[in-house]
């Protein structure tokens, strides 16, 4: 608050003048950000951001020194061959040592490193840093005896259990490269990744557990290897004896318990630009796209825990899976490098057994910060809109909730803030970046962001918005979000065995920039709005509309629990928005409202808040929407179905049985008349 009116008016006038000047510019620079004050931004953030762009060597050198190096780097930045930028060149360290051994050496071996909470198996397991060090070093020893050396690949096919984290760290401990394959993938996708990565050893579990079934991981692995042109030397199998034991193949399979009898081995240091892991993007089958992450990534994710997420100590929970980038960065490496306690939750938000589990986890394990996806909040809102389950638990340890991965509508965010009782902060990043591109940056004092935005550029990212032909957009103009090279440490260094494809996919369209393939805009003060993937923008009679913007309006309706908007064909306008929505069950004594009433109210709501330009006239209620297990809406599949085109369902789909109902709903509106049934990948 201002102390006197004169100072207040001076500050406001300065701000308004700066805004007016910035609107004439096509992008916002660090110098622009310093030229005015804003309620969100802080001097600490402005200084860090400016330093990261103007003097990246000094900025990232300071970040890198948060880790222990066995050999100092010769050069902080080598950008002589863009986009193949190298950071901390010549520097050597062990990511595993920094994530595990370092904390033991510093006297924190008794601190809990991992908490595994599984309502599906009715177990809670805690592993200290000392225990983690012992188990990781023993598994690493076994890998060495099986021929795994520096640069070897190890494929990991396991559910969300501590042994999966141990396998990742053990692989790095011996200088090898891990490739975690999401447990939702079937034999065909697993086989493709095995053939592409050519692992020396595969580490798997006997099974995974879902609310209503057991997934036989070992059977899927055996099927994949029967079809594969590449065969590993050995497979190490973790038997989940309380759930399901599997058969072990003689002369190939080794029991996990046997592997843990090996004598511990020390860490092997790697140069900062050597590969840490390969992560295949979801849905890649015929042509695998394996993102290659450099070891220097460790410095960035360690720094981000404090600078972005605001945690110097405490308990962190990333509600994801190790098969996705969030699991790599913020279940395994980020929290462990920062010396935090990382929670692994093997369960669902609403069905294992009730919608109170997220709140139980927070209370029981004293969670300080939660990272999840907006879909989880929508699921909880639909199942417990009044927060009855939430009120059963004391969640005062929680300080913040972070969401990412998809569009977060304001109604869901407001509900989540009321229910969790803390700020819910949207931020934006990608598998390619490995850590946030935009965020609130709590560690620099930026504790709030503009409504609907994804925050401000994280230090190291010089973001711009470009038109299709490559010219820069005016402030506030919607266009393609890109990041000027060089990209910060930890960004994907290339695609595994595909340098040319790496350049073509991400850098050829806009030379000198990384193409995020997302659409958005940047405000004068630097806040970033990510409105859609490039292919989620529809053209209605020459007007480009974001499907996410319409979804945001639809989700304001009190009786709508979830929604998806796609472009449907129209002879006159080219495309028109078509909405599929899930109605929320009535609570307590609420009046039952018909689908017809809700549909008409949605049409009126969109017309009122967006305008007739949206041409929004069709909305249909469906029992459920198609989403991947990571929560992403399959808009492209629904849009193709509406056009009666053949669609192939990704192996990561949460529930393929929703499509028959969706097809019937589309046919009621005159779409999908001749649509073939979806094919499984």
N, C-alpha and C positions, 0 to 999 in steps of 0.2 A: 504494500500500500504506500502511496505517496504521502509525504508529510505536509505538503502545502499545495494549493491549487496552481500556483505559478509554475512550480516544478513539474506538476502533472501535465499541464497544457504544453509546456516545452517538450516533454518527452513524447506526447501524442503527436504534436506537429512534426517532430523529427521523424517519427515512425511513418506517418502518412506521406511525408515527402519522399522517404526512401522507397516506400511501396510504389509510388507513382513512377519514380525513376527506374525501378527494377522491372516494372511491367513493360518497359520499352526494350528490355534485353531478352535474348533468346534462351539464356540459361543463367543459373545462379552460381557464382563463384564463392570461394571462401572469403574473399575480400568483401563481397556483397553482404555476406552473412554478418560480418563484423560491423557494418555501417549502420545498423539499427538494433534497438533492443526489442526483445519479444518475450512474452510471458513463459514460453516453453524453453527457449534456448538459454544456455548459461555461458559465462566467460570460459569455464573449463572445457566445455564441449567445443566452443568456437576456436579456442586455441589448439585443441587436439586435432580438430578437423583441418584447420589451416596448415598446421605443421605436417600432417600426413600427406597433404597434396604438394606443399611447397618444398618440404625437406623430408621426403619419405625415408631416406637412409637413416637420418637421425631418429625419426619417430619409431621405425620398426626395429632399429638397433636396441632402443630402450625396451621395447616389448620382448625382443628375443632374449634379453638378459634376465628375464624372469625364470628362464629354464637353466639347467646346468649342462654345459657343453664339454665334451672331452677334448675337442679341438676348436679354437675360435675361428670364426669365419674370416676369409680373406677380403671379401667384398659383400656389402649388404645387398646391393641390387645390381643385377646384370640384365639389362634390357636390350642387349645387342641383337637379339633374334626374336622380335615380337611375332606372335603372341606367346612364345615359349619363354616367358620371363622366369628368371631364377632369383631366389632370395637366400640370404645367408650363405653365399657361395663358399664352399670349402669348409664350412663349419660342420662338425660332427657331434652327434649326440644320440642317445637312445631314448625313444619316446617311452618305451616301457619303464626304463629307469626313472624318468621324470614323473611318470604317472603312478609308480608304485614304490620302488626302492628308495627314492629320495625322501619320501615322507617317513619311512621306517628309520632311515639314517638320522633324520632330524628329530627322532624321539616320539613320533606320532603313530607308532605301529599298532597301538591298542585302539586307535580310532576306527570306527566302522566305515569301511569303504563302500560296501554294497549291501543293500537290503533287498531281498527277493520276497515279494508278497504275492502268494498265489491262492486266491479263494477257490480256484478250480481244483487244486489238490489239497486245500486246507492246510497250507504250510507257510511259515514265515522263517526265513533264514538270513542271518547276518554274518558278514565276513569282514574281518578287520584287515587293515593294510598289511600287517605281518602275515596273516593267514593267506591273503591274496598273493603276497610275494612268494610264499612257500609253494603254493599250488601252481602259480604261473611258471616258476623256475623249474619245477619238476616236469611239467608238460613240455616246456621248451627243451629240456634234456632229452625227452623221448623223441621229439621231432628231429633233433639233431641225429640221434641214433638211426632214424629212418631215412636219412639222406636229405633232410631239409637244410639248405644252406642259404647264404646271402643271395637274395634275388629269386629264390624258389617261391612258388605260389602254393598257398594252402586254402582250399575251399572249405568254408564253414557253413553247415546246414543244420541249424539248431533253433529251437524255440527261444523265448525270452527267459533264459535261466542264467544264473551266474557263470556256469561253465562256458557259455558262449563268449562272455567277456574275457574269461580266462584264456580261451582259445585265441582270441584276437591279440591279447597282450603277449602270449607265449610265442605266437608267430613273429611278432615284431622283435621280441627278445633275442631271437636267433638271426635277425636280419632278413627274414623272409617277408613276403607280401601276402596279406590275407584278402580273400574275396568272400564276404558273407552273402549267402543267398537266402532271401526271404523264405520263411517256412511255408508261405501260402503258395509257392510255386510248385507245379506238378513236375512229373518226370521229364517231360519234353523240355521245359524251360531250364531245369537243373542240368540236363544233359548238354544243352547249348552252351551254358556258362562253363561247364567242365571242359568242353572241347575248346572253348576260346581261351580260358585261363591256363589250361594244361597244368593242373596242380600235381605236386609230388605226393601230397597227402590230403585226404579229405577227413574232416572232423564232423561227426554228426551225432544226433541223439536218437534214441529208439523211437521216440514219439513226441508229438505236441498235443496239447489239450485245448479243446474248444468247449463252449457251454454244453453242447449236446453230442459231442463225438470226440473220439481220439484219432488224431492224424498220425498215421504210421510212417514216420520219417524214413526209417530204415528200409521199409518196403519200396518207398518212392526212390530212394537212393539206389537200391539194387536194380530197379527197373531202368533208371537213367544210365547206370553203368553197363547194363546189358546192351543198350542201344548206342553207347558212346564209342567214338573212334579213339578216344584217349582213356587210358587206364592209369589210375594212381598206383604208386607202389603199395600203399597201405591205407586203411581207413581206421580211425580211432572212434569208437562208438561209446557214447555215454548212455548207460542203461538207467532209465527212469523206473526203478524197481517198484515204486509205490503205484505206478500207473501201468506200464507195459514193458516187458523184457522182450528182446528180439533175438533172432538167430544170428550168430556170427559166422562169417565165411572163413573157413580154415585157410591159413597162409596169407590172408589179406586183412581180415578185421582184427583189431586189437581192442580189448576192453579198456575203458577209461581208467578203471581202478588199477589195472596193471601198469598203465602209463604213469600213474601218479606214484609208483614205487621207484621211479628213476631218481638219481641223485641231482640236486639242484645245480643249475649252471648260471653264470653271470650274463650280463647284457652285452650285446654287440652293438657298437655305435655305427650309425649310418650318416652319410653326407645328407645335408638338409634337403637336397633336391632328388634324392632317391625315393622310389615309390614306397608309401606307407601301406596303401591298400588300393584295390580295384573295386568299384561299386557299379554294378550294372543297373541302368535305369529300368524302371518297371515297364513291363510289356514288350521288352526287346526279345525277339526270338530268332527270326531269320537272320538278322544282322545285329548282333549284340553291340551295345554302346557302353563300353566300360570306362567310367570316369576314373582317371588315375590321380590320386592325391599324394602330394609330396610330404615328406616327414616334417618339413618346416611348418606345416599346418598346425603342429602341436603348439607353437608359440601363439598363434592367432586364437585358437579355441581356449587356451588357458587364460589369455588376456581378456577374452570376451566374457568369461564368467564373472569377472569383477566389473569390467567397464560397461558392458551392455546389460547384464542381468543383475548386477549390483550385489553379488555374493562374494565375500571374502572368506567366509566360513559357514558351516551349517549343512542343511539337508536340501538336496535338489531332486526334483522329480520331473523327468521328461517322459510323458506318457506316450511312448511310441514303441517301435520295434527295432531291433538291431539290424534288420534287413533294409532299413531306410537310412538316409543320410542323417536324420535327426538322431537315430540310435547310435551311429558311429560318433558323431560330434558331441552329443549331449546326454547320452546314457553312459558311454564308455570314456572317451578321451577327455572331453572338456572338464567334467566334474572331478575326475581322478587326477588330472594334471594340476587342477587348482586345489587339490587336497580336501574336497568336499565328500559328503556321503551321497551316493547316487541310488535312487530307488528304482527297482525293476518291478513293474506290476503286471502279472500274468492274469488278466481278466478283462471284463467288459465294463463300461460305465454304468450299465443299467440292468444287466442280467446275471450278475455273479455275486450275490443273488438278487440285489436290489439297487435302486438308484442312489443309495447312500454310500457306496463303496469309495468314491473319490474323497468324500469327507472323512470317512473312517481312516483312510490311508494318511491323510493330512494330520489328523489327530494322533493316531497311533505312532507314527514315525516322526512327528514334529517337523513336518515339511515347511520350509521357508519360502520356496518358490516353485511354481508349477508351470510346465510348458506342455500345452496340448493343442488340439485343433478345434476350430469353431464347431465342427460337426458334433464333437463330444458335448459341448455346451448346449447345442440344439437337442441332442438326445436326452440330456438331463432335464432340460426345460420341458420337453414333451412328456417325460415320464413323471416329473415331480415339479410342476410349474409353480406350486405354492411353497416349495422348499421344505416340506414336512420331514423328509429324510435328512436333509442338510442340517436341520435344527437339532438333530439328535447328537451332534458331535460338536466339540469345541475345536475350532480351527484358528485360534488366535496366533499361532506361530506363523501362519501364512502371511507374507508381506506383498506378494504380487503374483499375477497370473499372466502368462505370455501365450499368445495364439499366433499361429502361422499356418501356411500350407494351402489355404484357400481363402476366399472372401469371407469376412466376418461382418454380418449385418449388424446395424446399431441396436436393434431390438434385442438380439441375442446377447450382445455385449453388455447392455444395460442390465438385463436379467442376471447375467453372470456376476456382474459387479455387486448387485444387491445380494445375491445368494452367497458368494464367497466373501463378501465384505472387504474386498481389496481392489485396487485398480486392475483392469484387464487391458493389457497393452498389445495391440496388434503390431506385428513386425513382418518383414518380408525377406526371404532368402530362397535359395534354390539348391538343388543337389550339386550343381556345378560350383557354387560359391563355398559350400561347406560350412558357412556361418552367416550371420545376418548381413544383408546389404543395407537395409534401413531398420531403424529401431528407435526406442526412446533413449537409450544409453544412460541407464540409471547411475552408473559409476561416475559419469561426468555431470551429474545433477539434473539431467533432463528427465523429469518424472511424469510428463504428460505429453500427449501428442494431439494434433488436430483431429476433430471428428471425422471418421471414415478413413483417415490416412493410415499409412504404414510406418509413420515416424519420419525421422530425418536420416540423411546418409550417414552410415557408419564411417568413421575415419578410414581413409584408404580408397573410398569409392567416389569418384568424380562422375556423378550421374547427369545425363542429359536426356532430352526428349527430342526425337527426330521424326520428321515427316517421311513418307514412303520413299521419296527421292533422295533423302539424306540431309536436307536442310534442317536447321534447328528450329524447333517450335518456339512460339512466344510463351512467356510465363502463363500458366493456366491452360494452355492448349494441349489437347490430348494427342498423343503420338506414341511412337515406339520408345520404350525405356532402354537406354544403352549406358554402358559404363566405359569411360575413356581409359585406354591403356596407359601405363601398366596396371594390372590388377594386383590387389594386395596379396601378401603371403597366405598360402593355404588354399587359394583358388585351384581348381583342377589344372594340373600342369599339361595334360593332353588326354587323349583317349588311348586306352591300351592297344598298342600295335596299330594305331590309326592316326598318325599326326596330320595327314592331309585331310582326313574327315573332320578332325578337330577344328582346323582352320575353316573349312567349308561351312560347317554347321553353325559356328558361332561368330566368325569374324569376317567372312567375305562380303556379306551384304552391306555392312557399314564399316569400311576400312578405318582402322585406328580405334575401333570401339568393339566391346563385347555386346552382342545382341542378346538381350535377356529373353526375347520373344514374348515379353509381356507388354501390355499397353497401359499407359497412365499419364499423369501430368505432375508437374512440380509447381508449387506455389511460390510467390516472391520470396518468402522467408526461408524456403528450402524444404518444406514439408513435401513428402512424396505420396501420391495417391496411385495405387496399382488397381486398375479397374477390371482387367480381364487378361487372359491369355490372348494372343493376337487372333487366334481362331475362334474366340468367344465373342468377338465383336460382329454384330450383324448389320447389314446395310438395308435400311427400310426406306425405299423410295429416295435413295441418294443420301440419306442421313445415317451416320454411323452411331449405333447405340450399343452400350455395354449391357450384356445379359446380367452381369452382376448388379448393375444399378437398378434394373427392374426387379431382380430378386430381393434387393434390399427393401424396396417398397412393399412387395408382396408379404415379406416376413414381418412387416409392421402390424399385419392383421392379427388380432388376438386369437383367432381360431386356427391359424396356420402354424404348424410345427416345423415344416421343412419345405423347401421349394427349389425348383430348377427351371430356368428359362432357356430355351433354345430358339434358333432361327428355323422357321418352317416355310416351305415354298409358297409363293403367292404370285399369280399371273400378272398382277398389276404392279405391286410394290417390290417384287423380287424376293424379299424376305419379310416375314412378320414374326413378332415374338409369340411363342407358344409356351404356356406355363403349366408345369406339372407340380401339384402341391399335395402335401400330406396334412390332413386335418388333425388337430390336437383333440384327443378325447375330452369330453366335458368333465369338469372337475366338480365334485360335490353336488350342489344344487343348481349348477349352471343349466340354462335352457339349451335344449338340443337345437342346433341350427342345421339346416339342410345344405347339401353341396351347392344347389342352385343359388341359394342366398349368398353363400360365401363367394362363389364365382362372380356374381354380379357386383358384390361389394369390392372385390379385387379389381375388377375392370374400372369401376368408378374411382378407386383409390389411385391406381396408376395414372389415369387420365388427369386427376387432380394434382398429383405431385410431380409427374413428368410431363404431361401434356398430351394433346391429340397426336403429336409427332410420333409417339411410340407405337401408334396403331395397334394398341393392346386390346384384343377382343376375345381371345380364347385362353381359357384356363380350365384345367381338368384335375379333379381329385383322384389320387392313386393311393394304394395302401402303403407303398414304400418307394424310395428313389434308388436308382443304381449308383453305388459308390464303390470305390476301391477300399481295401482294408486300411489304407492310410487316410481315408475320408474324402478323397477327391471325387467330385461329381463327374459322371460319364456323360457330359453334355454332347460330345461328338457322336457317341453311339446312338443317343436318342434322336439327334438331328438326322442322322443317316437312316434310322428306322422310320422316321416320319416321311422320308423321301423314298421309302420302299427299297432301300439299298441293303445289301448284305453287310452285316456287321460281325466282327470277331470280338468276343469278350476277352478282356485281359485276364491272365491267370490270377491277378490280384483282386478280382471282384469279390466284394463281401458276400453278396447273395444273388446268384444268377436267376433265381426263380421269380424275381420281380418283373422280368421282361414280358412274360405273357400278359399280365395285367396291364402293363404300360402299352403294349401293342393294341389291346382291346380299347383302351382309353383313347389312343390316337385315332383309331378307326372310327370312333364316335364323332370325331371332328373332321373326318374326311381324309385323314392321313394314313400312311402305312397300309393302304388297301391291299397291295400285292407284296407286302414285305415278307421275305423269307425269315424263318426262325433264326435267331442269333447262333453263331457257331462258337464253340469253345476253342480257345487257343491251345 
